[in-house]
Amino acid sequence: MNFKIDSIALAVLSGVLITSYTATSTPVYAETKAEKQEDLSSISVPIELTDDAFLDKTETSFTSYAKQGNALKVHFDAVSKDEANSKWPNIKLHPIAGTYDWLNKGGLKLKLENPGDRKVRFELKVADSIGIMGAEAHQLDLPIYLDAGETKTVDFLFNGTARGLEGYRGGSELDLKNIAEFQFYAVGPIEQQEVIIHSIDYIEGTGDFVKSQARTNTVIQTEIPSLLTVANFENSEDMAKIERHTGTKIKSISSHSGRALRVTYTTDDAYPTVKFSAGNKKGQVWDWSHHGDAALAFDAKNLGESGVQLFVRVDDDLDEKLGGQSNGSAHSRTGYVQIAPNSDGTYYFTLKDLAEGLSSGMRGEPPKKSFAATQVVFGWGEGQLNPSNIVSFQLYMMNPTTTSELEFDNFRLIPNLSTDTERYVGLVDKFGQYTQEDWPLKVYDEQELKEHGKEDLALAKSATLMPDRSKFGGWKEGPKLKGTGYFRTEKIEDKWALVDPEGYLYFVTGLDNIRLDDSYTVTGVDFADAKDIDTSIIRPSEISTGGYIENTDKRVVKSDLRHGMFTWLPDYKDKLADNYSFNPMVHAGPLKHGEVFSFYAANLQRKYGTDTQVQTHDVWRDVTLARMQDWGFTSLGNWSEPSAFYGNKKVPYTAHGWITGKHQKISTGNDYWGPLHDPFDPDFRKSVAEMAKNVADEVKNDPWCIGYFVDNELSWGNTEVDANHYSLAVSGLKMKESESSAKKAFDKVLKDKYGSIDKLNKSWGIQVKSWDEFSQGFNFTGDYTSSVKEDLSQLLFVLADQYFKVVNGEMRKVMPHHLNLGSRFSDWGITPEAAKAAAKYVDVMSYNLYAKDLESKGDWSRLEELDKPSIIGEFHFGALDSGLFHPGIVSADDQQGRADAYKHYMESIIANPYFIGAHWFQYMDSPVTGRAWDGENYNVGFVTVTDTPYKPLVEAAKEVNRSLYQRRYGNLR
């Protein structure tokens, strides 16, 4: 069987993706069900500095603080030169409960004041549950300077180090979902100083920040299984297992479960320890090899008012002081954990590193078992111990500053909870549905599918346009305007509109991504002769030349975890094997490339009783077009499959082009989908011209094509913080003129304005010797003064203007009659400069807006200022009641909630005079096990994996579409 690199690879190989995920503002929960959706990109606890419960969790060292209205005034003690390496004044701030989930945030915005008469310097550190123990990769630091009497706002960006921004250190592995602490600290020598913290707000994240694994928070409560009891202190023999205790006091006590061990860790020893052993002679060991991948667990209670850092060390040889080889590094494995004050919990430490290949390849995970246990994080030592020769384990602290009292009990072996993969086994049935739940639309046998297929085929024969529609879906009961044979724009009585080819008013509604490509999921199989592909240099014309996996004997399971998710996959000789394909590059997941399978396409084949995918494809096309007419949609959204829907002569459609090629790029370090094109590079025009020809060849001057989108959610920046707003300009200036066309263009703009380098130096507060030096790359690290921002803004406009001018020029050459629908700005990736430039060239401004409605994110589009017809390219709502593990970017309570939310959103579009329509993302649900490209597994479809429509959502769409034209243009009769 041949595996071809087919259309599923087109978007992948262009280096960009066909959807978006936005970061959004805090959700508003209203009383109506339509407004009860939850924006998963923005769930964070506000920081209230003077809240008593918050301050109760505060820790100080050589600092003090006091409330000052709604602000917090912090006093730092002086640090002498001799104390500089031993005394670090700090105030540590903790969440009231648990940890902060800042995964979808971009950073913190702090309003700070120096009330003193001299300059102060201090640092801000954010640390996760590992970083608070000193791991640099898990803590992010930024020095802050305030002049005498200065009050200013400081932006602390979580990706500051990754972007190479001045001053940031560490944080490469910072777990934003588990932030345990942030602190202000000073490094000596310093005099006494004070800082007033007026407020700490969130900076919204940008790019694909919707990584909250929604179903991960759904757990199956389960008792922790015990494999072997090591010590429970119910008898004297367990106390005898204590080989030694130094710097500690121990006592056997009564507890709620019987007996326990109370340990008092004192400050008398640098490493107060209690050590357990199988014996202090060679040959006396614990053999734990019969219990598989096990972990050492124990119960611990912190009796104190302060959190403690506990270290756990396990040895598989005698200590070298006793004649063995264990020394804390060799034949030893050490981890550490923070135990909260007045807490009682179970902790476990693994005897080997986490196995590789456990990436599930899914955005949302299936329900997991909840064991109410905390993992002791590995710190140093052996990657794996010999479980048949465990000699000892010890629990100690390192240089404690205060006495701590803990109770330990029930030392035992348990399964390694960190590698529990049982929940992934047999995840989906032969229809691609979740096996562990039932819901109303779940299909249980093929006969159900065949019955649904009969209904679909009947609809394909009977479906008609809604009564008030023209041939192209316009409003035939409304005013008749000039028809040009193609779609065009017109403003009528202060409302923007499209006009269809016959001259009728036309409003866009429809669904994105009506294609089979994104229905594929990774099976965990790859091929021995499959190679990685450099997608940065691949063009669509090169992809179409083929590339086949000829020898299926080389089929190899590369991810047991992935492969084990499927209770059924067809044999290669099965006719349903026609629904396999090969994906040459995976953006995120356990494999870089490999075999993929479409349960959706296989279900279509079962449903219609066809023998091949080609036959199935033709029936699916006809049924889908019939549904669009029956549901009242006026168009097909972006990324509709060209071979199926271009030129269909039943429903208008939009075309799309990706700009790919070898032209120069501009990287800001904050480019989620990839660096921005350098539009000044002559090769960029060549890339655009090739893209334009490909799109034109597909459309064939078809009047049913409304227009075209080019690219999607480019990283223009945003106005959330200055570093994001001007990042493209700053990054462009860093480059050398000899290597960057954009840099050369930027330098010319500045030279034309200032003439001499001295004038630029004065305006920007910098010191550059000459324009020649400037041309070799200038790294701006100063303050964003008004003059600096004015110039950087001009550079941003010049860059965007060149991009849209070149794209528009090349597209007009080959598609002069079709509308330029823009590049689909995301609300997290739009600046005033980019929007203003686009408006000069496009016919319709396009935006992807995931939100409750148009108004819920404030003034993001400058509609009145630009005064252009506008369209929403993407929005959706999802739920968790149909067997999927993630609701998508904005969630609702259930399927009816999705329907209500759809109506509410569309009502805001119809009522807005600047908008001429909106497309929902997308036609079908993502695969339960994640789409092949990036693991997205959202409930965002109008139909399920079995191609069964969600009735509430369909009925909501029909209701909106039936009254569409009357509500929008009823006053124009």
C-alpha positions, 0 to 999 in steps of 0.5 A, spaced: 500 500 500 502 506 498 502 512 503 502 519 499 504 525 502 497 528 500 493 535 501 494 533 509 501 536 508 500 542 505 498 547 510 503 543 515 509 544 510 508 551 509 510 552 516 504 555 518 497 552 521 490 553 519 487 555 525 488 560 531 488 560 538 487 567 542 489 569 548 483 573 551 481 578 557 478 575 563 471 572 562 464 575 564 459 571 567 452 573 566 445 571 568 443 568 561 445 561 559 448 564 552 453 568 556 455 563 561 461 560 557 468 560 559 474 563 556 479 558 557 485 562 555 484 567 561 483 563 568 487 567 573 486 569 580 487 576 581 492 579 586 490 583 591 496 586 595 492 588 601 488 582 602 489 579 609 488 572 607 494 574 602 498 577 607 498 571 611 502 567 606 507 572 606 514 571 608 519 576 609 527 576 611 530 582 612 524 586 610 518 589 613 511 591 610 505 595 611 499 597 608 498 604 605 491 604 602 491 599 597 498 599 596 504 595 600 510 599 602 516 594 603 522 596 607 529 593 605 534 592 610 541 595 609 546 590 606 554 591 607 559 589 603 561 584 607 554 581 608 553 581 600 554 574 599 550 572 605 544 577 606 538 578 601 533 582 604 526 579 600 519 579 601 516 572 598 508 572 596 504 566 595 497 564 592 492 564 598 491 556 596 495 552 591 499 555 586 497 560 581 495 558 574 498 563 569 499 559 563 495 563 559 498 570 561 504 574 558 506 577 564 505 582 570 504 589 570 507 592 576 505 600 578 511 601 583 514 607 586 520 609 590 518 614 595 525 616 597 531 621 595 536 616 592 535 611 586 533 604 588 535 597 585 531 590 587 529 584 583 523 581 581 523 573 581 517 568 579 518 561 581 514 555 580 514 549 585 521 547 583 524 554 582 522 555 589 528 550 591 533 554 587 532 551 580 534 557 576 531 554 569 524 554 574 525 561 576 525 568 572 528 574 574 528 581 572 532 587 575 528 593 577 531 600 578 527 606 580 530 613 580 528 618 587 521 619 587 519 616 581 513 612 580 513 608 574 509 601 571 514 595 569 512 590 565 515 583 567 514 578 561 514 571 562 518 570 555 523 575 557 529 571 557 527 567 551 526 573 547 533 576 549 530 582 553 535 586 557 536 584 564 532 577 564 535 571 567 533 564 567 526 561 567 527 556 561 523 551 564 518 555 568 511 552 569 506 557 568 501 553 570 504 552 577 507 558 580 508 557 587 511 564 589 513 571 586 518 575 590 521 582 591 529 581 593 535 586 594 542 584 592 547 588 596 551 592 598 545 597 599 543 602 603 536 601 606 531 602 601 523 602 600 518 601 595 511 602 594 507 596 590 501 600 588 498 594 584 500 588 580 495 586 574 496 581 568 499 582 561 494 578 557 498 572 553 499 572 546 499 567 540 497 560 542 496 560 549 490 555 550 493 549 553 489 548 559 487 541 559 480 542 560 479 534 562 485 534 566 481 537 572 476 531 571 479 526 576 477 519 578 478 519 585 482 513 587 485 510 593 493 510 592 495 502 591 500 500 596 505 494 593 509 493 600 510 496 607 517 499 608 515 502 615 509 504 619 512 504 626 506 500 629 512 496 632 519 497 635 522 493 629 520 499 624 523 504 629 530 500 629 530 501 622 532 508 623 540 507 622 541 514 625 539 521 626 543 527 626 541 534 628 534 531 629 530 529 635 525 523 634 519 520 637 514 515 636 507 518 637 500 516 637 496 518 631 489 517 628 492 511 624 496 508 630 503 510 631 507 515 627 514 518 627 515 525 629 521 528 627 524 535 630 529 538 625 533 543 629 538 548 626 544 545 630 546 541 624 547 544 617 544 537 614 539 535 620 537 528 618 533 522 619 536 515 615 533 509 615 536 502 612 535 495 611 542 494 615 548 497 616 552 491 613 553 489 606 548 484 604 542 487 608 538 490 603 531 491 600 529 488 594 524 492 591 525 489 584 519 485 584 514 491 584 515 494 577 516 501 576 515 503 583 516 509 588 517 510 595 511 514 598 510 516 605 505 520 609 508 527 612 504 532 616 508 539 617 506 541 624 509 548 623 506 555 621 512 555 615 513 551 609 519 547 609 523 544 604 525 537 605 530 533 601 529 525 600 535 521 598 535 513 596 541 509 596 543 503 592 549 501 596 552 503 602 555 510 604 562 511 602 563 512 610 561 505 611 565 502 606 560 502 600 560 507 594 554 511 595 556 519 596 550 523 594 551 522 587 554 516 585 549 510 587 544 515 590 538 519 588 536 525 591 529 529 590 526 535 594 519 537 595 516 543 599 511 542 604 506 547 606 505 549 613 499 546 617 499 541 611 498 533 611 499 529 605 502 523 601 509 524 597 512 519 593 519 519 590 521 515 583 527 510 583 528 512 576 527 518 571 521 519 567 520 515 561 521 518 554 515 518 549 510 519 554 507 525 550 500 524 549 499 528 543 493 531 545 491 538 547 486 536 552 487 529 556 482 524 558 480 524 565 485 521 570 486 518 576 486 522 582 491 519 588 492 526 592 499 525 592 505 530 591 511 528 587 518 529 590 522 532 584 528 529 582 534 533 583 541 530 582 544 523 582 543 517 578 538 516 573 536 510 575 537 506 582 538 498 582 531 496 585 534 489 588 539 493 592 536 498 596 540 500 602 537 506 605 533 512 604 534 519 608 529 525 609 533 531 611 533 539 610 539 543 608 541 549 612 534 550 616 534 557 619 528 555 624 526 549 627 521 545 624 517 539 626 514 534 622 510 527 623 512 521 618 508 515 617 506 509 612 513 508 608 511 504 602 512 502 595 506 504 590 506 504 583 510 510 579 504 515 579 508 520 574 508 514 569 501 512 570 498 511 562 492 506 564 487 512 562 490 512 555 489 505 553 483 503 549 481 510 549 477 510 542 472 505 539 472 503 532 468 509 530 473 514 533 469 515 539 471 515 547 470 509 550 469 510 557 462 515 556 456 515 553 452 521 550 446 522 546 449 522 539 454 516 540 454 511 535 454 504 537 453 500 530 454 501 523 447 500 522 446 506 525 451 510 521 447 507 515 440 509 517 443 516 518 446 516 511 440 514 508 437 521 511 443 525 508 442 522 501 435 524 501 437 531 504 442 531 498 436 531 493 431 535 496 435 541 499 434 548 497 436 555 499 431 559 504 426 562 500 428 569 501 435 568 497 438 569 490 442 564 486 448 566 490 445 567 497 443 574 497 437 577 499 432 577 493 427 580 497 431 586 498 433 592 494 437 590 487 443 594 486 448 594 480 451 587 479 458 586 476 458 579 475 462 578 482 462 580 489 463 587 491 462 591 497 458 597 498 456 602 504 448 603 504 445 608 509 451 607 514 452 600 513 457 596 510 455 590 505 457 585 500 453 585 494 452 578 490 454 578 483 447 579 481 446 585 485 443 583 491 445 585 498 449 579 501 451 577 508 456 572 510 455 566 514 458 559 514 463 554 517 471 554 516 475 548 515 470 544 511 475 538 509 478 532 511 485 533 512 484 535 519 480 529 521 486 525 521 490 523 527 497 520 529 497 512 530 503 512 533 506 508 527 512 511 523 516 508 517 524 506 517 525 510 511 521 516 513 525 522 513 524 529 516 523 535 512 525 542 512 519 545 512 522 552 511 524 551 504 518 547 502 513 550 497 507 547 495 509 546 488 514 541 490 510 538 495 505 536 489 511 532 486 509 526 491 513 523 496 511 516 497 512 510 503 513 504 498 514 499 503 509 498 508 514 492 511 518 498 514 512 500 519 514 500 526 510 502 532 514 508 535 509 510 540 506 505 544 502 510 548 499 513 542 498 506 538 495 503 545 489 508 544 486 505 539 481 499 540 481 498 532 485 500 526 484 497 519 488 492 516 492 494 510 488 490 506 481 492 509 477 497 504 477 502 510 485 502 510 484 507 504 483 512 510 490 512 512 495 517 510 502 519 512 504 526 515 511 528 514 511 533 519 508 534 526 508 540 529 507 538 536 506 530 539 510 524 540 512 523 533 516 528 528 512 524 522 508 518 521 502 514 519 495 518 520 488 515 520 481 519 519 476 515 523 471 521 520 473 519 513 472 511 515 465 513 518 463 516 512 465 510 508 461 506 512 455 511 512 454 511 505 457 504 503 462 506 498 468 502 496 473 507 496 475 514 499 474 517 492 467 515 492 466 517 499 469 524 498 464 525 492 458 523 496 460 527 502 461 533 498 454 533 495 451 532 502 455 537 505 453 542 500 446 540 501 447 541 509 449 548 508 443 550 504 438 547 508 442 550 514 441 557 511 449 558 511 450 563 505 458 561 504 463 556 505 469 559 510 476 559 509 480 552 508 474 549 504 477 543 500 478 546 493 478 540 489 471 539 493 468 546 493 471 551 489 466 551 483 461 548 486 455 553 483 451 552 489 454 555 495 459 561 494 466 560 498 472 563 500 479 562 497 486 562 501 493 562 500 499 561 504 506 565 502 511 560 503 518 560 500 526 562 501 525 569 502 528 573 509 524 573 515 524 577 521 524 574 528 522 577 535 522 571 539 515 571 540 512 568 533 508 563 535 506 561 528 513 563 525 517 569 524 514 575 520 515 575 512 520 581 510 516 584 505 522 588 503 526 582 500 525 582 493 524 574 493 518 576 498 515 578 491 517 572 488 514 568 493 507 572 493 507 571 486 507 564 486 502 563 491 497 568 487 498 564 481 496 557 485 490 560 488 488 563 481 489 557 478 484 553 483 479 559 483 479 559 475 476 566 475 469 563 478 464 568 480 462 564 486 468 565 489 467 571 494 474 573 495 481 570 498 485 571 504 492 571 504 496 568 511 493 567 517 494 571 524 501 573 523 505 576 529 504 583 528 505 585 535 499 588 540 499 594 544 498 590 551 506 592 553 511 596 549 515 590 548 510 587 544 507 593 540 514 595 537 518 588 537 518 587 530 521 594 529 526 593 535 528 586 532 529 589 525 533 594 527 538 588 531 539 585 524 545 587 519 543 591 513 547 586 509 543 580 512 536 584 512 532 588 507 527 590 512 533 593 516 536 597 510 529 600 509 528 601 517 535 605 517 533 609 511 527 611 514 531 614 520 536 617 516 531 621 512 528 623 518 534 625 522 540 626 517 545 626 522 546 620 527 547 625 533 540 627 532 538 620 533 542 619 539 539 625 542 532 623 540 533 616 543 538 618 548 543 613 545 550 613 544 552 610 537 558 613 533 556 613 526 550 610 521 555 605 519 555 602 526 548 603 526 547 599 520 551 593 523 545 592 528 543 596 533 540 593 540 535 598 543 534 597 550 532 604 553 526 607 555 520 607 550 520 615 550 514 618 546 520 620 541 522 613 540 515 610 540 513 615 534 519 613 530 518 605 532 511 606 530 513 609 523 517 603 522 512 598 524 507 602 519 512 602 513 513 594 514 506 593 514 505 597 508 510 594 504 507 587 506 500 589 504 502 593 498 506 587 495 500 582 496 495 586 494 499 588 487 501 581 486 494 578 487 490 583 483 494 581 477 491 574 477 485 575 480 482 582 479 475 581 480 475 578 487 475 581 493 482 582 498 479 579 504 486 581 508 490 576 512 485 575 518 488 579 524 488 575 531 486 580 537 492 578 540 496 580 534 494 586 531 497 593 532 494 600 530 500 600 525 498 594 521 491 595 521 492 602 518 496 599 513 492 593 511 486 598 510 489 602 505 489 595 500 484 590 502 477 590 500 475 587 507 478 587 514 478 580 517 479 578 524 479 572 528 476 573 535 474 568 540 470 571 545 463 572 547 461 577 542 464 583 539 464 588 544 467 583 550 474 585 548 473 592 548 476 596 542 480 592 539 479 593 531 478 601 530 472 600 526 470 607 526 477 610 524 478 605 519 471 605 516 472 598 512 467 592 511 470 587 516 469 580 517 470 575 523 474 569 520 474 565 526 470 564 533 467 558 536 464 555 543 465 548 545 463 543 551 465 537 554 458 533 554 460 529 547 466 525 549 471 530 547 477 532 552 477 540 551 472 545 549 476 549 545 478 556 546 471 559 549 467 554 552 459 553 554 456 548 559 453 543 554 450 543 547 445 547 548 449 552 551 453 552 545 447 553 541 445 559 545 452 562 545 452 562 537 446 566 537 448 571 541 455 572 538 452 572 531 447 577 533 452 582 535 455 581 528 449 582 525 447 589 529 454 592 527 454 596 521 461 595 519 461 587 519 459 583 513 459 576 516 462 571 520 465 564 519 465 559 525 471 555 526 470 549 524 465 544 520 467 538 524 469 536 531 477 535 532 479 527 533 478 525 540 486 523 540 488 530 537 489 532 530 495 530 526 498 536 526 498 539 533 494 535 537 488 539 537 482 535 540 476 540 541 469 540 541 468 545 536 464 542 530 457 542 527 458 535 526 461 529 530 466 524 528 461 520 525 458 526 521 452 526 526 450 534 526 449 537 533 441 538 533 441 544 538 447 548 534 444 546 527 437 549 529 440 555 532 444 557 526 437 556 522 434 561 526 439 566 525 440 565 518 432 565 517 432 572 520 439 574 517 437 579 512 431 582 515 434 583 521 440 586 518 437 590 512 430 590 513 430 598 513 432 598 506 426 595 503 
